[in-house]
Amino acid sequence: MSLEDDPFDYQVTKSGVLLIRRGGRTVMELGGKKAAALIPKLGRDDDTDQQLLARATGNYRHGNERQFRRR
């Protein structure tokens, strides 16, 4: 499943916590210095936002995954 099919969504709370959601579920709550560094980078471009959120959650391709092949 790709980011286009199931994109991340986010919400910044009043207390500065970043809630990252995917598929209608909260997958991560990010606070403190990490959230403070990520929040200003969000909201500029949707593709960039998706990549930043994927990296923050650790849910992104590293480029070394094997491709499934049907024979």
Helices and strands as residue ranges (DSSP letters): E 8-12, E 18-22, E 25-30, H 32-38, G 39-41, H 46-57
